[in-house]
Amino acid sequence: MSLCRWDRELDFFRLDLSPDLVQKVAGELELPGGARQIDFATQIRLQDERLVQLVRWLHEEQQSGGMGGRLYSDSLMRMLTVHMLDRYGSGTKAGGRAAPHKLEKNQLDQALQYIDAFLDQDISLEDLAAAAHISSSHLVRLFKQTTGLPPHQYMIRERIRRSQQLLLSGLPVHEVAAVLNFSDQSHFHRHFKRVLGVTPRQFVLGSR
């Protein structure tokens, strides 16, 4: 049993990793010994900017009510678990076969075709990985190394591209947001401006 005490108010965020997820990721990465334990016992005043950033993103996603969708939250949890196993897992790192650095062409083609076919759906990382015939843990890492974007950001970019066509066809902004499965109009507006640098209205007016 251990106790902690603070002499001032403190905000903190607790995140519990599912043992099943840890075991699954360890198996996908072919780590020796399967799901190695994640051990902080020897870490004092741990500073890990990557870990902090991933947890912050997860917290923001939880606070937003899951606005980013399943692909985003799935990817964050998978990246966090991979990082924890790689950095803090007990035992040696995976040996033997060298891990690939990019998706094979057929894997990439199948992943992109799946995204294009289900742009208006709230797809999961596992669904996308199954379509590409690769594990979720490898996909979340290799997709970015191949395309330059994580899966969820690539999907958002493609939704914005599709939205341009719909806007030019005369469909109202709120309907475009709904058709492409954005959480609401403001969510669509924010991503549209981030990707293209203009609002949907400015885009339509500038295209006339």
C-alpha positions as CSV (number, residue, x, y, z in Angstrom):
1,M,0.0,0.0,0.0
2,S,1.3,3.5,-0.8
3,L,0.1,6.9,0.1
4,C,0.5,10.3,-1.5
5,R,-0.1,13.7,0.1
6,W,0.0,17.2,-1.3
7,D,0.2,20.4,0.7
8,R,-1.7,22.4,-2.0
9,E,-4.5,22.0,-4.5
10,L,-3.6,19.8,-7.4
11,D,-5.2,18.9,-10.7
12,F,-4.4,15.5,-12.1
13,F,-5.7,13.1,-14.8
14,R,-5.7,9.4,-14.2
15,L,-5.6,7.0,-17.1
16,D,-5.7,3.2,-16.7
17,L,-4.4,1.1,-19.6
18,S,-6.4,-2.0,-20.3
19,P,-4.3,-5.1,-19.6
20,D,-6.0,-6.7,-22.7
21,L,-4.9,-3.8,-24.9
22,V,-1.3,-3.9,-23.5
23,Q,-1.2,-7.6,-24.3
24,K,-2.7,-7.2,-27.7
25,V,-0.2,-4.4,-28.7
26,A,2.7,-6.4,-27.3
27,G,1.6,-9.4,-29.4
28,E,1.2,-7.2,-32.5
29,L,4.7,-5.8,-32.1
30,E,6.1,-9.3,-31.5
31,L,7.8,-8.2,-28.2
32,P,9.7,-11.0,-26.4
33,G,7.7,-12.4,-23.5
34,G,4.4,-11.0,-24.8
35,A,3.0,-8.2,-22.7
36,R,5.9,-6.9,-20.7
37,Q,5.1,-5.1,-17.5
38,I,5.1,-1.3,-17.6
39,D,7.1,-0.3,-14.5
40,F,7.4,3.2,-13.1
41,A,8.9,1.9,-9.8
42,T,12.4,3.1,-10.7
43,Q,11.2,6.4,-12.2
44,I,11.4,9.4,-9.9
45,R,10.0,12.8,-11.0
46,L,9.4,11.3,-14.4
47,Q,9.6,13.8,-17.3
48,D,8.3,12.5,-20.6
49,E,7.0,15.1,-23.0
50,R,5.7,12.6,-25.5
51,L,3.7,10.8,-22.8
52,V,2.4,14.1,-21.5
53,Q,1.2,15.2,-24.9
54,L,-0.6,11.9,-25.7
55,V,-2.4,12.0,-22.3
56,R,-3.3,15.7,-22.8
57,W,-4.8,14.9,-26.2
58,L,-6.7,12.0,-24.7
59,H,-8.0,14.2,-22.0
60,E,-9.1,16.9,-24.4
61,E,-10.9,14.3,-26.5
62,Q,-12.7,12.9,-23.5
63,Q,-13.7,16.4,-22.4
64,S,-15.1,17.1,-25.9
65,G,-17.3,14.1,-25.7
66,G,-15.4,12.2,-28.3
67,M,-15.7,14.9,-31.0
68,G,-12.7,13.6,-32.9
69,G,-14.3,10.2,-33.5
70,R,-13.3,6.6,-33.0
71,L,-10.3,6.6,-35.3
72,Y,-8.8,9.5,-33.4
73,S,-9.3,8.1,-29.9
74,D,-8.3,4.6,-31.0
75,S,-5.1,6.0,-32.5
76,L,-4.2,7.9,-29.4
77,M,-4.6,4.9,-27.2
78,R,-2.6,2.7,-29.5
79,M,0.2,5.3,-29.7
80,L,0.2,5.7,-26.0
81,T,0.4,2.0,-25.4
82,V,3.2,1.5,-27.9
83,H,5.2,4.3,-26.3
84,M,4.7,2.9,-22.8
85,L,5.8,-0.5,-23.8
86,D,8.8,0.7,-25.8
87,R,10.0,3.2,-23.1
88,Y,9.0,1.6,-19.8
89,G,8.3,-2.1,-20.6
90,S,10.5,-4.5,-18.6
91,G,12.7,-6.8,-20.5
92,T,14.6,-6.3,-23.7
93,K,13.3,-4.7,-26.8
94,A,12.0,-6.7,-29.7
95,G,14.7,-8.5,-31.7
96,G,14.8,-10.6,-34.8
97,R,13.0,-9.2,-37.8
98,A,13.5,-5.5,-38.4
99,A,10.3,-3.6,-38.3
100,P,9.1,-2.1,-41.6
101,H,9.5,1.6,-42.1
102,K,6.5,2.2,-44.4
103,L,3.4,0.5,-45.6
104,E,3.6,-1.7,-48.6
105,K,1.9,-0.3,-51.7
106,N,-1.0,-2.8,-51.6
107,Q,-1.5,-2.1,-47.8
108,L,-1.6,1.7,-48.4
109,D,-3.9,1.3,-51.4
110,Q,-6.4,-0.8,-49.4
111,A,-6.3,1.6,-46.4
112,L,-6.9,4.7,-48.6
113,Q,-9.7,2.9,-50.5
114,Y,-11.3,2.1,-47.2
115,I,-11.1,5.6,-46.0
116,D,-12.5,6.9,-49.3
117,A,-15.4,4.5,-49.1
118,F,-16.3,5.3,-45.5
119,L,-15.6,9.0,-45.3
120,D,-19.0,9.6,-43.8
121,Q,-18.7,6.9,-41.2
122,D,-17.1,6.9,-37.7
123,I,-14.6,4.1,-38.5
124,S,-12.3,2.5,-36.0
125,L,-8.6,1.9,-36.2
126,E,-9.2,-1.8,-36.1
127,D,-11.6,-1.6,-39.1
128,L,-9.0,0.3,-41.1
129,A,-6.2,-2.0,-40.1
130,A,-8.2,-5.1,-41.1
131,A,-8.9,-3.5,-44.5
132,A,-5.1,-3.1,-45.0
133,H,-4.3,-6.5,-43.6
134,I,-2.0,-5.2,-41.0
135,S,-2.1,-4.9,-37.2
136,S,-3.5,-1.7,-35.6
137,S,-0.2,-1.0,-33.8
138,H,1.8,-1.1,-37.0
139,L,-0.8,0.8,-39.0
140,V,-0.9,3.8,-36.6
141,R,2.9,4.1,-36.9
142,L,3.5,3.2,-40.5
143,F,0.6,5.2,-42.0
144,K,2.1,8.5,-40.9
145,Q,5.6,7.4,-42.0
146,T,4.1,6.6,-45.5
147,T,1.7,9.5,-46.0
148,G,3.0,12.2,-43.7
149,L,-0.2,12.2,-41.7
150,P,-1.7,10.0,-39.0
151,P,-4.8,8.1,-40.1
152,H,-7.4,10.4,-38.5
153,Q,-5.8,13.6,-39.9
154,Y,-5.6,12.0,-43.3
155,M,-9.3,11.2,-43.1
156,I,-10.2,14.7,-42.0
157,R,-8.2,16.2,-44.9
158,E,-10.1,13.9,-47.3
159,R,-13.4,14.9,-45.8
160,I,-12.5,18.6,-46.3
161,R,-11.7,17.8,-49.9
162,R,-15.0,16.1,-50.4
163,S,-16.8,19.0,-48.6
164,Q,-15.4,21.4,-51.2
165,Q,-17.3,19.5,-53.9
166,L,-20.5,19.5,-51.9
167,L,-20.3,23.2,-51.1
168,L,-19.8,24.0,-54.7
169,S,-22.9,21.9,-55.6
170,G,-24.9,24.3,-53.4
171,L,-25.4,22.2,-50.3
172,P,-25.7,24.3,-47.1
173,V,-22.8,24.3,-44.7
174,H,-24.7,22.6,-41.9
175,E,-25.8,19.8,-44.3
176,V,-22.2,19.3,-45.5
177,A,-21.1,18.9,-41.9
178,A,-23.8,16.3,-41.2
179,V,-23.2,14.4,-44.4
180,L,-19.5,14.0,-43.7
181,N,-20.0,13.0,-40.1
182,F,-18.5,16.1,-38.4
183,S,-19.8,16.5,-34.8
184,D,-21.5,19.8,-35.7
185,Q,-21.1,22.8,-37.9
186,S,-18.5,24.5,-35.7
187,H,-16.4,21.3,-35.8
188,F,-16.5,21.3,-39.6
189,H,-15.8,25.0,-39.7
190,R,-12.7,24.7,-37.5
191,H,-11.2,21.8,-39.5
192,F,-12.1,23.5,-42.9
193,K,-10.2,26.6,-41.9
194,R,-7.3,24.7,-40.5
195,V,-6.8,22.7,-43.7
196,L,-7.6,25.4,-46.3
197,G,-6.9,28.6,-44.5
198,V,-10.4,30.0,-45.2
199,T,-13.9,29.4,-43.8
200,P,-16.5,27.4,-45.8
201,R,-18.4,30.6,-46.6
202,Q,-15.2,32.4,-47.8
203,F,-14.4,29.3,-50.0
204,V,-17.8,29.4,-51.7
205,L,-17.7,33.2,-52.2
206,G,-14.2,33.0,-53.6
207,S,-15.2,30.2,-56.1
208,R,-18.0,32.3,-57.7
